[in-house]
Amino acid sequence: MQQPELVDCQLMVADNIATLMFTRHDVRNALTGTAIADDIVAVVNWVNCQSSIAVLILTGEGSAFSAGGNIKDMADRAGDFAGDVETLEQRYRQGIQRIPKALYRCEVPVIAAVNGPAIGAGFDIANMCDIRIASEKAKFGETFINLGIIPGDGGAWFMQRLIGYQQAAHLTFTGKVINAEEAKELGVVLSVVPEQQLQATAFSLAKEMADKPTHALRMSKRLMQMAQRTELNDFLDICATFQGICHNNPEHINAVKTLMDKLAKSS
């Protein structure tokens, strides 16, 4: 399967790691009025079909990670924000809501390298990823309430699973914007690094994962998600089946042999 043709993003692949960069810095990588949502969905579909890809990194070009919705279009009731209730409902379902569905079914770990402000739906996209690394210049805000709207992209579902109901409620109900260090304290981001080190740090973390057996990495991602919605006894049954598959996969045999050889050399 060939790499997808993208409109408002750039896809780079190196060392079994795919990096998707939002390239609409002219509108601060807004998710409405651009093709970024289409590009994200296309890349996830492609990654899921590429057994060689181990990790996906999302990042933004320019000063912002993503400003979320286009405020000018909201003010003008234009573009994605034009129409009656039924029209807007269908547009959300067939538009921006494809992003959480795509990222949730992405079969590889997804790292958000948050280079700048991640606001509204931009914040939610970061929360849809498995891990977030933030630049010192990053800011985060669940700012929908400030505009008299709600997180129509499903952000409320993801955030409370990430940082707990109380902290998620605080950010959602106040529309407060927090800086990178505050986000780290809340558990939104794993680490905060200088701007010039962000991409290298995210890639280094991705490489650490990509160097592991890829099939087991993908299965581990599936298990992590299943654990959130499955009763323990059922989950253990799934684990037993997955483990049986892993034990019969050549990458397991090779990994054990590599470890044995390493132990033999160190003894």
Rosetta blueprint (number, residue, H / E / L):
1 M L
2 Q L
3 Q L
4 P L
5 E L
6 L L
7 V L
8 D L
9 C E
10 Q E
11 L E
12 M E
13 V E
14 A E
15 D L
16 N L
17 I E
18 A E
19 T E
20 L E
21 M E
22 F E
23 T L
24 R L
25 H H
26 D H
27 V H
28 R L
29 N L
30 A L
31 L L
32 T L
33 G L
34 T L
35 A L
36 I H
37 A H
38 D H
39 D H
40 I H
41 V H
42 A H
43 V H
44 V H
45 N H
46 W H
47 V H
48 N H
49 C H
50 Q L
51 S L
52 S L
53 I L
54 A L
55 V E
56 L E
57 I E
58 L E
59 T E
60 G E
61 E L
62 G L
63 S L
64 A L
65 F L
66 S E
67 A L
68 G L
69 G L
70 N L
71 I H
72 K H
73 D H
74 M H
75 A H
76 D H
77 R L
78 A L
79 G H
80 D H
81 F H
82 A L
83 G L
84 D L
85 V H
86 E H
87 T H
88 L H
89 E H
90 Q H
91 R H
92 Y H
93 R H
94 Q H
95 G L
96 I L
97 Q L
98 R H
99 I H
100 P H
101 K H
102 A H
103 L H
104 Y H
105 R L
106 C L
107 E L
108 V L
109 P L
110 V E
111 I E
112 A E
113 A E
114 V E
115 N L
116 G L
117 P L
118 A E
119 I E
120 G L
121 A H
122 G H
123 F H
124 D H
125 I H
126 A H
127 N H
128 M H
129 C L
130 D L
131 I E
132 R E
133 I E
134 A E
135 S E
136 E L
137 K L
138 A L
139 K E
140 F E
141 G E
142 E L
143 T H
144 F H
145 I H
146 N H
147 L H
148 G L
149 I L
150 I L
151 P L
152 G L
153 D L
154 G L
155 G H
156 A H
157 W H
158 F H
159 M H
160 Q H
161 R H
162 L H
163 I H
164 G L
165 Y H
166 Q H
167 Q H
168 A H
169 A H
170 H H
171 L H
172 T H
173 F H
174 T H
175 G L
176 K L
177 V E
178 I E
179 N E
180 A H
181 E H
182 E H
183 A H
184 K H
185 E H
186 L H
187 G L
188 V L
189 V L
190 L L
191 S E
192 V E
193 V E
194 P L
195 E H
196 Q H
197 Q H
198 L H
199 Q H
200 A H
201 T H
202 A H
203 F H
204 S H
205 L H
206 A H
207 K H
208 E H
209 M H
210 A H
211 D L
212 K L
213 P L
214 T H
215 H H
216 A H
217 L H
218 R H
219 M H
220 S H
221 K H
222 R H
223 L H
224 M H
225 Q H
226 M H
227 A H
228 Q L
229 R L
230 T L
231 E L
232 L H
233 N H
234 D H
235 F H
236 L H
237 D H
238 I H
239 C H
240 A H
241 T H
242 F H
243 Q H
244 G H
245 I H
246 C H
247 H H
248 N L
249 N L
250 P H
251 E H
252 H H
253 I H
254 N H
255 A H
256 V H
257 K H
258 T H
259 L H
260 M H
261 D H
262 K H
263 L H
264 A H
265 K H
266 S H
267 S L
